[in-house]
Amino acid sequence: MKFMKLGSRPDTFYTAEAVRSVSSEVSSDLIVQVTGSRYLLHKFPLLSKCSRLQRLCSESPESSQPQIVQLPEFPGGVEAFELCAKFCYGITITLSAYNIVAARCAADFLQMTEDVEKGNLVYKLEVFFTSCLLHGWKDAIVTLQSTKSFPLWSEDLGITRRCIEAIASKVSTHPSKLSLSHSYSRRERDDVSCNGAESQRLKPASKGWWAEDMAELGVDLYWRTMMEVKSGGKIPSNLIGEALKIYAARWLPKISRERNFKNRAGSDSDSDSTSESTSKHRVLLETIVSLLPAEKGAVTCSFLLKLLKASNILNASSSSKKELTRRSALQLEEAAVRDLLIPSISHANDTVFDVDLVIAILEQFMLQGQSPPTSPPRSKLGFERRRSRSAENIDLEFQESRRSSSASHSSKLKVAKLVDGYLQEIARDVNLPLSKFITLAEAIPDFSRLDHDDLYRAIDIYLKAHPELNKSERKRLCRTLDCKKLSVEACMHAAQNELLPLRVVVQVLFFEQARAAMGGGKVTELPSNIKALLAAHNIDPSRPTAALSTTTSIQAEDQWSVSGFKSPRSKVSSLKMKMAEDELDESDLQSDGLGRISKFKALRALPTRPKRMFSKLMSINRSSSEKN
């Protein structure tokens, strides 16, 4: 830190009976009142350097008593006035970045310019400010910080503008070319000094060395400085984003973890200090949002969602929330489940988390560019033509577009896992409406879920937390679940889950049997509770070879045999597709009084008559095996 000393005389100011005086053999002839303080001084040293005091004294009539001068609203208060007064007496004063702004404003107020006397205080302060303080990093930061006490004076004198320009120019300069005395270099030096072998060597500063020191600025000065830094175009967007993250961590500590904020926001007993603090945090948050770089990936999705969480708590402007929602959707695949757990502060519902906000983010994510077709267009004639150069170019363009869409496909796979994990967290909320759970579950495309185990866990948690759901609501809840995409462990759990609709249990049992038959394994014995459930609906699971009833919706020519399932080369996928197309309802699992066999019994008991084409296939397989 640089400093400057002016004057050579010792300090002779003293206080007597709440009045500040200066030791002198000459009696005082001037009384100056500054913001409630009285000074007994002498006209000659002050009037010779202060044009304002000359004018004020000339306007007052002369008398034998000391002349009284009023200086209301003096910039910098008594400290700044005494600094100027000591300069007039030739007493030694020390100037630095901490007090130069106050001294400069006071000297300008007293009109201590070159027109009154050569080498006056205004000139000396200006030289020190431009030649020393603006060239030092820490000096410029501290000087800019001190301008917040004198915003109008600092603007009129150009101090704020010149400090901001100096700081922005240094940010774009490599730290090796600067003589730095900032907190980052001090911290690095302290860390190295603890390591004996490296105590004399300083580690090189990182590219974002400036962010921590700039984080000490107030929100208005920080915004102006960052705008100046961004306008230079020399700082990468990721460094800008990192600086904003440091600033948010400095001034928004634990703002999104206030557990009782919702209650405080709705009560009438909020203190003025709390309201003022909330308002300041809101302005700070909106300022950070306005400074976010436009480039995707400049800040992490986790940071964006934390800002969105804070904006929800602080009741930020709708424009800030929309911008954060849009930016979060662009990078949603980077998020973690904990990032989406945004507390709800709405009085319209009592849910723990703001599910509507996550739905809005997910909708924005799904509105991003549609993927191109997965295969190039085929020729209408259906055969291969001679390939021209233009056709090869079309294929190359298609391959490039397919590669570009693969990232989008990959991101949707990640988002699907993210949403299923989020559903498991919010499913425990007893106040979560079924419609919102279903909206989130159905927002994910079918191809994005490679398996449905996580979705099944979320549904199971929701069913346990909401035992009051009726049959219709449970069926709606399980509508998104695809039993074909459940693992063996999930199928075993679902087959014994009494909370699931019977239709889902039927599908799980059928596809588990199909999977076991296709793998050449033996179908396991059904659990006792499932047998009891099937027996309650007049279904006999011990008759696996019963044929389909002629009254069922499955045609005779589409019936399958057990041997067809056990053949490793049989195409069981066709049967799976058939099962997926047939909507099996619980109402179909009851007898109509005429002895009609239920659909479930028809599907549970594999038919004995094989399909014609697969009979031929089986005969071919047997003949080929005999030859071998």
Secondary structure as a PSIPRED ss2 file (coil, helix, strand):
# PSIPRED VFORMAT (PSIPRED V4.0)

   1 M C   1.000  0.000  0.000
   2 K C   1.000  0.000  0.000
   3 F E   0.000  0.000  1.000
   4 M E   0.000  0.000  1.000
   5 K E   0.000  0.000  1.000
   6 L E   0.000  0.000  1.000
   7 G C   1.000  0.000  0.000
   8 S C   1.000  0.000  0.000
   9 R E   0.000  0.000  1.000
  10 P C   1.000  0.000  0.000
  11 D C   1.000  0.000  0.000
  12 T C   1.000  0.000  0.000
  13 F E   0.000  0.000  1.000
  14 Y E   0.000  0.000  1.000
  15 T E   0.000  0.000  1.000
  16 A E   0.000  0.000  1.000
  17 E C   1.000  0.000  0.000
  18 A C   1.000  0.000  0.000
  19 V E   0.000  0.000  1.000
  20 R E   0.000  0.000  1.000
  21 S E   0.000  0.000  1.000
  22 V E   0.000  0.000  1.000
  23 S C   1.000  0.000  0.000
  24 S C   1.000  0.000  0.000
  25 E C   1.000  0.000  0.000
  26 V C   1.000  0.000  0.000
  27 S C   1.000  0.000  0.000
  28 S C   1.000  0.000  0.000
  29 D C   1.000  0.000  0.000
  30 L E   0.000  0.000  1.000
  31 I E   0.000  0.000  1.000
  32 V E   0.000  0.000  1.000
  33 Q E   0.000  0.000  1.000
  34 V E   0.000  0.000  1.000
  35 T C   1.000  0.000  0.000
  36 G C   1.000  0.000  0.000
  37 S E   0.000  0.000  1.000
  38 R E   0.000  0.000  1.000
  39 Y E   0.000  0.000  1.000
  40 L E   0.000  0.000  1.000
  41 L E   0.000  0.000  1.000
  42 H C   1.000  0.000  0.000
  43 K H   0.000  1.000  0.000
  44 F H   0.000  1.000  0.000
  45 P H   0.000  1.000  0.000
  46 L H   0.000  1.000  0.000
  47 L H   0.000  1.000  0.000
  48 S C   1.000  0.000  0.000
  49 K C   1.000  0.000  0.000
  50 C C   1.000  0.000  0.000
  51 S H   0.000  1.000  0.000
  52 R H   0.000  1.000  0.000
  53 L H   0.000  1.000  0.000
  54 Q H   0.000  1.000  0.000
  55 R H   0.000  1.000  0.000
  56 L H   0.000  1.000  0.000
  57 C H   0.000  1.000  0.000
  58 S H   0.000  1.000  0.000
  59 E H   0.000  1.000  0.000
  60 S C   1.000  0.000  0.000
  61 P C   1.000  0.000  0.000
  62 E C   1.000  0.000  0.000
  63 S C   1.000  0.000  0.000
  64 S C   1.000  0.000  0.000
  65 Q C   1.000  0.000  0.000
  66 P C   1.000  0.000  0.000
  67 Q E   0.000  0.000  1.000
  68 I E   0.000  0.000  1.000
  69 V E   0.000  0.000  1.000
  70 Q E   0.000  0.000  1.000
  71 L E   0.000  0.000  1.000
  72 P C   1.000  0.000  0.000
  73 E C   1.000  0.000  0.000
  74 F C   1.000  0.000  0.000
  75 P C   1.000  0.000  0.000
  76 G C   1.000  0.000  0.000
  77 G H   0.000  1.000  0.000
  78 V H   0.000  1.000  0.000
  79 E H   0.000  1.000  0.000
  80 A H   0.000  1.000  0.000
  81 F H   0.000  1.000  0.000
  82 E H   0.000  1.000  0.000
  83 L H   0.000  1.000  0.000
  84 C H   0.000  1.000  0.000
  85 A H   0.000  1.000  0.000
  86 K H   0.000  1.000  0.000
  87 F H   0.000  1.000  0.000
  88 C H   0.000  1.000  0.000
  89 Y H   0.000  1.000  0.000
  90 G C   1.000  0.000  0.000
  91 I E   0.000  0.000  1.000
  92 T C   1.000  0.000  0.000
  93 I E   0.000  0.000  1.000
  94 T E   0.000  0.000  1.000
  95 L E   0.000  0.000  1.000
  96 S E   0.000  0.000  1.000
  97 A C   1.000  0.000  0.000
  98 Y C   1.000  0.000  0.000
  99 N C   1.000  0.000  0.000
 100 I H   0.000  1.000  0.000
 101 V H   0.000  1.000  0.000
 102 A H   0.000  1.000  0.000
 103 A H   0.000  1.000  0.000
 104 R H   0.000  1.000  0.000
 105 C H   0.000  1.000  0.000
 106 A H   0.000  1.000  0.000
 107 A H   0.000  1.000  0.000
 108 D H   0.000  1.000  0.000
 109 F H   0.000  1.000  0.000
 110 L C   1.000  0.000  0.000
 111 Q C   1.000  0.000  0.000
 112 M C   1.000  0.000  0.000
 113 T C   1.000  0.000  0.000
 114 E C   1.000  0.000  0.000
 115 D C   1.000  0.000  0.000
 116 V C   1.000  0.000  0.000
 117 E C   1.000  0.000  0.000
 118 K C   1.000  0.000  0.000
 119 G C   1.000  0.000  0.000
 120 N C   1.000  0.000  0.000
 121 L H   0.000  1.000  0.000
 122 V H   0.000  1.000  0.000
 123 Y H   0.000  1.000  0.000
 124 K H   0.000  1.000  0.000
 125 L H   0.000  1.000  0.000
 126 E H   0.000  1.000  0.000
 127 V H   0.000  1.000  0.000
 128 F H   0.000  1.000  0.000
 129 F H   0.000  1.000  0.000
 130 T H   0.000  1.000  0.000
 131 S H   0.000  1.000  0.000
 132 C C   1.000  0.000  0.000
 133 L H   0.000  1.000  0.000
 134 L H   0.000  1.000  0.000
 135 H H   0.000  1.000  0.000
 136 G C   1.000  0.000  0.000
 137 W H   0.000  1.000  0.000
 138 K H   0.000  1.000  0.000
 139 D H   0.000  1.000  0.000
 140 A H   0.000  1.000  0.000
 141 I H   0.000  1.000  0.000
 142 V H   0.000  1.000  0.000
 143 T H   0.000  1.000  0.000
 144 L H   0.000  1.000  0.000
 145 Q H   0.000  1.000  0.000
 146 S H   0.000  1.000  0.000
 147 T H   0.000  1.000  0.000
 148 K H   0.000  1.000  0.000
 149 S H   0.000  1.000  0.000
 150 F C   1.000  0.000  0.000
 151 P H   0.000  1.000  0.000
 152 L H   0.000  1.000  0.000
 153 W H   0.000  1.000  0.000
 154 S H   0.000  1.000  0.000
 155 E H   0.000  1.000  0.000
 156 D H   0.000  1.000  0.000
 157 L H   0.000  1.000  0.000
 158 G C   1.000  0.000  0.000
 159 I H   0.000  1.000  0.000
 160 T H   0.000  1.000  0.000
 161 R H   0.000  1.000  0.000
 162 R H   0.000  1.000  0.000
 163 C H   0.000  1.000  0.000
 164 I H   0.000  1.000  0.000
 165 E H   0.000  1.000  0.000
 166 A H   0.000  1.000  0.000
 167 I H   0.000  1.000  0.000
 168 A H   0.000  1.000  0.000
 169 S H   0.000  1.000  0.000
 170 K H   0.000  1.000  0.000
 171 V H   0.000  1.000  0.000
 172 S C   1.000  0.000  0.000
 173 T C   1.000  0.000  0.000
 174 H C   1.000  0.000  0.000
 175 P H   0.000  1.000  0.000
 176 S H   0.000  1.000  0.000
 177 K H   0.000  1.000  0.000
 178 L C   1.000  0.000  0.000
 179 S C   1.000  0.000  0.000
 180 L C   1.000  0.000  0.000
 181 S C   1.000  0.000  0.000
 182 H C   1.000  0.000  0.000
 183 S H   0.000  1.000  0.000
 184 Y H   0.000  1.000  0.000
 185 S H   0.000  1.000  0.000
 186 R H   0.000  1.000  0.000
 187 R H   0.000  1.000  0.000
 188 E H   0.000  1.000  0.000
 189 R H   0.000  1.000  0.000
 190 D H   0.000  1.000  0.000
 191 D H   0.000  1.000  0.000
 192 V H   0.000  1.000  0.000
 193 S H   0.000  1.000  0.000
 194 C C   1.000  0.000  0.000
 195 N C   1.000  0.000  0.000
 196 G H   0.000  1.000  0.000
 197 A H   0.000  1.000  0.000
 198 E H   0.000  1.000  0.000
 199 S C   1.000  0.000  0.000
 200 Q C   1.000  0.000  0.000
 201 R C   1.000  0.000  0.000
 202 L C   1.000  0.000  0.000
 203 K C   1.000  0.000  0.000
 204 P C   1.000  0.000  0.000
 205 A C   1.000  0.000  0.000
 206 S C   1.000  0.000  0.000
 207 K C   1.000  0.000  0.000
 208 G C   1.000  0.000  0.000
 209 W C   1.000  0.000  0.000
 210 W C   1.000  0.000  0.000
 211 A H   0.000  1.000  0.000
 212 E H   0.000  1.000  0.000
 213 D H   0.000  1.000  0.000
 214 M H   0.000  1.000  0.000
 215 A C   1.000  0.000  0.000
 216 E C   1.000  0.000  0.000
 217 L C   1.000  0.000  0.000
 218 G C   1.000  0.000  0.000
 219 V H   0.000  1.000  0.000
 220 D H   0.000  1.000  0.000
 221 L H   0.000  1.000  0.000
 222 Y H   0.000  1.000  0.000
 223 W H   0.000  1.000  0.000
 224 R H   0.000  1.000  0.000
 225 T H   0.000  1.000  0.000
 226 M H   0.000  1.000  0.000
 227 M H   0.000  1.000  0.000
 228 E H   0.000  1.000  0.000
 229 V H   0.000  1.000  0.000
 230 K H   0.000  1.000  0.000
 231 S H   0.000  1.000  0.000
 232 G H   0.000  1.000  0.000
 233 G C   1.000  0.000  0.000
 234 K C   1.000  0.000  0.000
 235 I C   1.000  0.000  0.000
 236 P C   1.000  0.000  0.000
 237 S H   0.000  1.000  0.000
 238 N H   0.000  1.000  0.000
 239 L H   0.000  1.000  0.000
 240 I H   0.000  1.000  0.000
 241 G H   0.000  1.000  0.000
 242 E H   0.000  1.000  0.000
 243 A H   0.000  1.000  0.000
 244 L H   0.000  1.000  0.000
 245 K H   0.000  1.000  0.000
 246 I H   0.000  1.000  0.000
 247 Y H   0.000  1.000  0.000
 248 A H   0.000  1.000  0.000
 249 A H   0.000  1.000  0.000
 250 R H   0.000  1.000  0.000
 251 W H   0.000  1.000  0.000
 252 L C   1.000  0.000  0.000
 253 P C   1.000  0.000  0.000
 254 K C   1.000  0.000  0.000
 255 I H   0.000  1.000  0.000
 256 S H   0.000  1.000  0.000
 257 R H   0.000  1.000  0.000
 258 E C   1.000  0.000  0.000
 259 R C   1.000  0.000  0.000
 260 N C   1.000  0.000  0.000
 261 F H   0.000  1.000  0.000
 262 K H   0.000  1.000  0.000
 263 N H   0.000  1.000  0.000
 264 R H   0.000  1.000  0.000
 265 A H   0.000  1.000  0.000
 266 G H   0.000  1.000  0.000
 267 S C   1.000  0.000  0.000
 268 D C   1.000  0.000  0.000
 269 S C   1.000  0.000  0.000
 270 D C   1.000  0.000  0.000
 271 S C   1.000  0.000  0.000
 272 D H   0.000  1.000  0.000
 273 S H   0.000  1.000  0.000
 274 T H   0.000  1.000  0.000
 275 S H   0.000  1.000  0.000
 276 E H   0.000  1.000  0.000
 277 S H   0.000  1.000  0.000
 278 T H   0.000  1.000  0.000
 279 S H   0.000  1.000  0.000
 280 K H   0.000  1.000  0.000
 281 H H   0.000  1.000  0.000
 282 R H   0.000  1.000  0.000
 283 V H   0.000  1.000  0.000
 284 L H   0.000  1.000  0.000
 285 L H   0.000  1.000  0.000
 286 E H   0.000  1.000  0.000
 287 T H   0.000  1.000  0.000
 288 I H   0.000  1.000  0.000
 289 V H   0.000  1.000  0.000
 290 S H   0.000  1.000  0.000
 291 L H   0.000  1.000  0.000
 292 L C   1.000  0.000  0.000
 293 P C   1.000  0.000  0.000
 294 A C   1.000  0.000  0.000
 295 E C   1.000  0.000  0.000
 296 K C   1.000  0.000  0.000
 297 G C   1.000  0.000  0.000
 298 A C   1.000  0.000  0.000
 299 V C   1.000  0.000  0.000
 300 T C   1.000  0.000  0.000
 301 C H   0.000  1.000  0.000
 302 S H   0.000  1.000  0.000
 303 F H   0.000  1.000  0.000
 304 L H   0.000  1.000  0.000
 305 L H   0.000  1.000  0.000
 306 K H   0.000  1.000  0.000
 307 L H   0.000  1.000  0.000
 308 L H   0.000  1.000  0.000
 309 K H   0.000  1.000  0.000
 310 A H   0.000  1.000  0.000
 311 S H   0.000  1.000  0.000
 312 N H   0.000  1.000  0.000
 313 I H   0.000  1.000  0.000
 314 L H   0.000  1.000  0.000
 315 N C   1.000  0.000  0.000
 316 A C   1.000  0.000  0.000
 317 S C   1.000  0.000  0.000
 318 S H   0.000  1.000  0.000
 319 S H   0.000  1.000  0.000
 320 S H   0.000  1.000  0.000
 321 K H   0.000  1.000  0.000
 322 K H   0.000  1.000  0.000
 323 E H   0.000  1.000  0.000
 324 L H   0.000  1.000  0.000
 325 T H   0.000  1.000  0.000
 326 R H   0.000  1.000  0.000
 327 R H   0.000  1.000  0.000
 328 S H   0.000  1.000  0.000
 329 A H   0.000  1.000  0.000
 330 L H   0.000  1.000  0.000
 331 Q C   1.000  0.000  0.000
 332 L H   0.000  1.000  0.000
 333 E H   0.000  1.000  0.000
 334 E H   0.000  1.000  0.000
 335 A C   1.000  0.000  0.000
 336 A C   1.000  0.000  0.000
 337 V H   0.000  1.000  0.000
 338 R H   0.000  1.000  0.000
 339 D H   0.000  1.000  0.000
 340 L H   0.000  1.000  0.000
 341 L C   1.000  0.000  0.000
 342 I C   1.000  0.000  0.000
 343 P E   0.000  0.000  1.000
 344 S C   1.000  0.000  0.000
 345 I C   1.000  0.000  0.000
 346 S C   1.000  0.000  0.000
 347 H C   1.000  0.000  0.000
 348 A C   1.000  0.000  0.000
 349 N C   1.000  0.000  0.000
 350 D C   1.000  0.000  0.000
 351 T C   1.000  0.000  0.000
 352 V C   1.000  0.000  0.000
 353 F E   0.000  0.000  1.000
 354 D C   1.000  0.000  0.000
 355 V H   0.000  1.000  0.000
 356 D H   0.000  1.000  0.000
 357 L H   0.000  1.000  0.000
 358 V H   0.000  1.000  0.000
 359 I H   0.000  1.000  0.000
 360 A H   0.000  1.000  0.000
 361 I H   0.000  1.000  0.000
 362 L H   0.000  1.000  0.000
 363 E H   0.000  1.000  0.000
 364 Q H   0.000  1.000  0.000
 365 F H   0.000  1.000  0.000
 366 M H   0.000  1.000  0.000
 367 L C   1.000  0.000  0.000
 368 Q C   1.000  0.000  0.000
 369 G C   1.000  0.000  0.000
 370 Q C   1.000  0.000  0.000
 371 S C   1.000  0.000  0.000
 372 P C   1.000  0.000  0.000
 373 P C   1.000  0.000  0.000
 374 T C   1.000  0.000  0.000
 375 S C   1.000  0.000  0.000
 376 P C   1.000  0.000  0.000
 377 P C   1.000  0.000  0.000
 378 R C   1.000  0.000  0.000
 379 S C   1.000  0.000  0.000
 380 K C   1.000  0.000  0.000
 381 L C   1.000  0.000  0.000
 382 G C   1.000  0.000  0.000
 383 F C   1.000  0.000  0.000
 384 E C   1.000  0.000  0.000
 385 R C   1.000  0.000  0.000
 386 R C   1.000  0.000  0.000
 387 R C   1.000  0.000  0.000
 388 S C   1.000  0.000  0.000
 389 R H   0.000  1.000  0.000
 390 S H   0.000  1.000  0.000
 391 A H   0.000  1.000  0.000
 392 E H   0.000  1.000  0.000
 393 N H   0.000  1.000  0.000
 394 I H   0.000  1.000  0.000
 395 D H   0.000  1.000  0.000
 396 L H   0.000  1.000  0.000
 397 E H   0.000  1.000  0.000
 398 F H   0.000  1.000  0.000
 399 Q H   0.000  1.000  0.000
 400 E H   0.000  1.000  0.000
 401 S H   0.000  1.000  0.000
 402 R H   0.000  1.000  0.000
 403 R H   0.000  1.000  0.000
 404 S H   0.000  1.000  0.000
 405 S H   0.000  1.000  0.000
 406 S H   0.000  1.000  0.000
 407 A H   0.000  1.000  0.000
 408 S H   0.000  1.000  0.000
 409 H H   0.000  1.000  0.000
 410 S H   0.000  1.000  0.000
 411 S H   0.000  1.000  0.000
 412 K H   0.000  1.000  0.000
 413 L H   0.000  1.000  0.000
 414 K H   0.000  1.000  0.000
 415 V H   0.000  1.000  0.000
 416 A H   0.000  1.000  0.000
 417 K H   0.000  1.000  0.000
 418 L H   0.000  1.000  0.000
 419 V H   0.000  1.000  0.000
 420 D H   0.000  1.000  0.000
 421 G H   0.000  1.000  0.000
 422 Y H   0.000  1.000  0.000
 423 L H   0.000  1.000  0.000
 424 Q H   0.000  1.000  0.000
 425 E H   0.000  1.000  0.000
 426 I H   0.000  1.000  0.000
 427 A C   1.000  0.000  0.000
 428 R C   1.000  0.000  0.000
 429 D C   1.000  0.000  0.000
 430 V C   1.000  0.000  0.000
 431 N C   1.000  0.000  0.000
 432 L C   1.000  0.000  0.000
 433 P C   1.000  0.000  0.000
 434 L H   0.000  1.000  0.000
 435 S H   0.000  1.000  0.000
 436 K H   0.000  1.000  0.000
 437 F H   0.000  1.000  0.000
 438 I H   0.000  1.000  0.000
 439 T H   0.000  1.000  0.000
 440 L H   0.000  1.000  0.000
 441 A H   0.000  1.000  0.000
 442 E H   0.000  1.000  0.000
 443 A C   1.000  0.000  0.000
 444 I C   1.000  0.000  0.000
 445 P C   1.000  0.000  0.000
 446 D H   0.000  1.000  0.000
 447 F H   0.000  1.000  0.000
 448 S H   0.000  1.000  0.000
 449 R C   1.000  0.000  0.000
 450 L C   1.000  0.000  0.000
 451 D C   1.000  0.000  0.000
 452 H C   1.000  0.000  0.000
 453 D H   0.000  1.000  0.000
 454 D H   0.000  1.000  0.000
 455 L H   0.000  1.000  0.000
 456 Y H   0.000  1.000  0.000
 457 R H   0.000  1.000  0.000
 458 A H   0.000  1.000  0.000
 459 I H   0.000  1.000  0.000
 460 D H   0.000  1.000  0.000
 461 I H   0.000  1.000  0.000
 462 Y H   0.000  1.000  0.000
 463 L H   0.000  1.000  0.000
 464 K H   0.000  1.000  0.000
 465 A H   0.000  1.000  0.000
 466 H C   1.000  0.000  0.000
 467 P C   1.000  0.000  0.000
 468 E C   1.000  0.000  0.000
 469 L C   1.000  0.000  0.000
 470 N C   1.000  0.000  0.000
 471 K H   0.000  1.000  0.000
 472 S H   0.000  1.000  0.000
 473 E H   0.000  1.000  0.000
 474 R H   0.000  1.000  0.000
 475 K H   0.000  1.000  0.000
 476 R H   0.000  1.000  0.000
 477 L H   0.000  1.000  0.000
 478 C H   0.000  1.000  0.000
 479 R H   0.000  1.000  0.000
 480 T H   0.000  1.000  0.000
 481 L C   1.000  0.000  0.000
 482 D C   1.000  0.000  0.000
 483 C H   0.000  1.000  0.000
 484 K H   0.000  1.000  0.000
 485 K H   0.000  1.000  0.000
 486 L C   1.000  0.000  0.000
 487 S C   1.000  0.000  0.000
 488 V H   0.000  1.000  0.000
 489 E H   0.000  1.000  0.000
 490 A H   0.000  1.000  0.000
 491 C H   0.000  1.000  0.000
 492 M H   0.000  1.000  0.000
 493 H H   0.000  1.000  0.000
 494 A H   0.000  1.000  0.000
 495 A H   0.000  1.000  0.000
 496 Q C   1.000  0.000  0.000
 497 N C   1.000  0.000  0.000
 498 E C   1.000  0.000  0.000
 499 L C   1.000  0.000  0.000
 500 L C   1.000  0.000  0.000
 501 P C   1.000  0.000  0.000
 502 L H   0.000  1.000  0.000
 503 R H   0.000  1.000  0.000
 504 V H   0.000  1.000  0.000
 505 V H   0.000  1.000  0.000
 506 V H   0.000  1.000  0.000
 507 Q H   0.000  1.000  0.000
 508 V H   0.000  1.000  0.000
 509 L H   0.000  1.000  0.000
 510 F H   0.000  1.000  0.000
 511 F H   0.000  1.000  0.000
 512 E H   0.000  1.000  0.000
 513 Q H   0.000  1.000  0.000
 514 A H   0.000  1.000  0.000
 515 R H   0.000  1.000  0.000
 516 A H   0.000  1.000  0.000
 517 A H   0.000  1.000  0.000
 518 M H   0.000  1.000  0.000
 519 G C   1.000  0.000  0.000
 520 G C   1.000  0.000  0.000
 521 G C   1.000  0.000  0.000
 522 K C   1.000  0.000  0.000
 523 V C   1.000  0.000  0.000
 524 T C   1.000  0.000  0.000
 525 E C   1.000  0.000  0.000
 526 L C   1.000  0.000  0.000
 527 P C   1.000  0.000  0.000
 528 S H   0.000  1.000  0.000
 529 N H   0.000  1.000  0.000
 530 I H   0.000  1.000  0.000
 531 K H   0.000  1.000  0.000
 532 A H   0.000  1.000  0.000
 533 L H   0.000  1.000  0.000
 534 L H   0.000  1.000  0.000
 535 A H   0.000  1.000  0.000
 536 A H   0.000  1.000  0.000
 537 H C   1.000  0.000  0.000
 538 N C   1.000  0.000  0.000
 539 I C   1.000  0.000  0.000
 540 D C   1.000  0.000  0.000
 541 P C   1.000  0.000  0.000
 542 S C   1.000  0.000  0.000
 543 R C   1.000  0.000  0.000
 544 P C   1.000  0.000  0.000
 545 T C   1.000  0.000  0.000
 546 A C   1.000  0.000  0.000
 547 A C   1.000  0.000  0.000
 548 L C   1.000  0.000  0.000
 549 S C   1.000  0.000  0.000
 550 T C   1.000  0.000  0.000
 551 T C   1.000  0.000  0.000
 552 T C   1.000  0.000  0.000
 553 S C   1.000  0.000  0.000
 554 I C   1.000  0.000  0.000
 555 Q C   1.000  0.000  0.000
 556 A H   0.000  1.000  0.000
 557 E H   0.000  1.000  0.000
 558 D H   0.000  1.000  0.000
 559 Q C   1.000  0.000  0.000
 560 W C   1.000  0.000  0.000
 561 S C   1.000  0.000  0.000
 562 V H   0.000  1.000  0.000
 563 S H   0.000  1.000  0.000
 564 G H   0.000  1.000  0.000
 565 F H   0.000  1.000  0.000
 566 K H   0.000  1.000  0.000
 567 S C   1.000  0.000  0.000
 568 P C   1.000  0.000  0.000
 569 R C   1.000  0.000  0.000
 570 S C   1.000  0.000  0.000
 571 K C   1.000  0.000  0.000
 572 V C   1.000  0.000  0.000
 573 S H   0.000  1.000  0.000
 574 S H   0.000  1.000  0.000
 575 L H   0.000  1.000  0.000
 576 K H   0.000  1.000  0.000
 577 M H   0.000  1.000  0.000
 578 K H   0.000  1.000  0.000
 579 M H   0.000  1.000  0.000
 580 A H   0.000  1.000  0.000
 581 E H   0.000  1.000  0.000
 582 D C   1.000  0.000  0.000
 583 E C   1.000  0.000  0.000
 584 L C   1.000  0.000  0.000
 585 D C   1.000  0.000  0.000
 586 E H   0.000  1.000  0.000
 587 S H   0.000  1.000  0.000
 588 D H   0.000  1.000  0.000
 589 L H   0.000  1.000  0.000
 590 Q C   1.000  0.000  0.000
 591 S C   1.000  0.000  0.000
 592 D C   1.000  0.000  0.000
 593 G C   1.000  0.000  0.000
 594 L C   1.000  0.000  0.000
 595 G C   1.000  0.000  0.000
 596 R C   1.000  0.000  0.000
 597 I C   1.000  0.000  0.000
 598 S C   1.000  0.000  0.000
 599 K H   0.000  1.000  0.000
 600 F H   0.000  1.000  0.000
 601 K H   0.000  1.000  0.000
 602 A H   0.000  1.000  0.000
 603 L H   0.000  1.000  0.000
 604 R H   0.000  1.000  0.000
 605 A C   1.000  0.000  0.000
 606 L C   1.000  0.000  0.000
 607 P C   1.000  0.000  0.000
 608 T C   1.000  0.000  0.000
 609 R C   1.000  0.000  0.000
 610 P C   1.000  0.000  0.000
 611 K C   1.000  0.000  0.000
 612 R H   0.000  1.000  0.000
 613 M H   0.000  1.000  0.000
 614 F H   0.000  1.000  0.000
 615 S H   0.000  1.000  0.000
 616 K H   0.000  1.000  0.000
 617 L H   0.000  1.000  0.000
 618 M H   0.000  1.000  0.000
 619 S H   0.000  1.000  0.000
 620 I H   0.000  1.000  0.000
 621 N H   0.000  1.000  0.000
 622 R H   0.000  1.000  0.000
 623 S H   0.000  1.000  0.000
 624 S H   0.000  1.000  0.000
 625 S H   0.000  1.000  0.000
 626 E H   0.000  1.000  0.000
 627 K H   0.000  1.000  0.000
 628 N C   1.000  0.000  0.000
